[in-house]
Amino acid sequence: MATNESGESNDVYNKGFDQPRMNAAEHSRYARHPRKIAFRLLAQNYNLVTALGYPCIVLDAGCGTGDSSKLLSYFANVSEILALDESAEMLAVAETFNNDERIVYDLTDLGTYFRLPESASDGFDLVCSFDTLHWMKEPLRGLAVLARSVRIGGLLIGFALASTPKSYERIRPLLSEKVMLPNAPWFTDDEPEQSMGEALENIGFEVISCNLEEDRMIYTKEEAMGALMMLKNIFPSSMAEEEMTRIIDAYLNSFDRLPNGTYVERTRILIFVGRKVCNV
Ligand SMILES: C[S@@+](CC[C@H](N)C(=O)[O-])C[C@H]1O[C@@H](n2cnc3c(N)ncnc32)[C@H](O)[C@@H]1O
């Protein structure tokens, strides 16, 4: 599946920093909050998705542990879901806990163009990208790859972080240079919803909605730690234990605290829905 139509070497995307990789078991336990956003987004766009009619062939791009893929299978008009991720560990969890006869999980790097399946040779009716673009090495490139996989008239529905959580920023200087935290060009924009809207238009989409939301996650201490540990490569194996403890303390201290001791994480998310009008 991970072939490159444009003749570029896949190596381009595997040079330099490691792609941030998530710990699948921690993701499945602690990434409930982003999943709720995905569920809300699908519920809000229920009419648009059902209006695509039957059979509706879907790509869940960066499916992770498969929770959104499973949710997509509940739409009556959805006949097939290709759920792609570049992490074999994530896919193994997805196949165990979110299996469905309509879902096909496959290991694919969405940083490069991939061959469309025969059933969607003109493009998918719906492409979903939940909580994934900002993790890609080249998010705009990833967006272009997704855009190309939507058929004309089809939909792209997704959300991405629009700023690094404050806690990550706090620990960034403490981490080795080899560690890559989520990043995206729109993180630094004053109005990322404008730049994302323009990016979508530039790749052939009519913007149905593109909004910036202030997001707050409330964590127990265990969940806050789990969220950190989800970033599996965050601590190089050579790091001394005291240094790790120092980073973990800095991370926990950077959260706001509620009187009952729970941790509040603030960030911004970009939510986007577009319909493809032309190939660019
Ligand atoms: C935060 S998880 C989100 C998973 C799922 N969409 C959800 O909402 O629960 C981000 C996922 O993006 C995947 N990912 C990052 N870069 C990718 C790439 N270049 N190609 C495919 N998947 C990628 C990661 O492996 C990870 O599973």
The ligand as an ORCA input file, in Angstrom:
! r2SCAN-3c Opt
* xyz 0 1
  C      -2.933     11.083     18.232
  S      -3.001      9.664     17.193
  C      -4.675      9.790     16.604
  C      -5.277      8.448     16.292
  C      -6.760      8.438     15.919
  N      -7.033      9.203     14.697
  C      -7.610      8.950     17.056
  O      -8.197     10.028     16.905
  O      -7.674      8.276     18.095
  C      -2.047     10.147     15.782
  C      -1.792      8.988     14.836
  O      -1.183      9.488     13.640
  C      -0.313      8.477     13.161
  N       0.611      9.081     12.192
  C       1.510     10.067     12.396
  N       2.184     10.327     11.272
  C       1.693      9.486     10.313
  C       1.999      9.261      8.952
  N       2.970      9.952      8.323
  N       1.306      8.328      8.285
  C       0.335      7.611      8.903
  N       0.001      7.769     10.206
  C       0.681      8.701     10.910
  C       0.346      7.974     14.435
  O       0.943      6.698     14.271
  C      -0.836      7.947     15.388
  O      -1.484      6.689     15.404
*
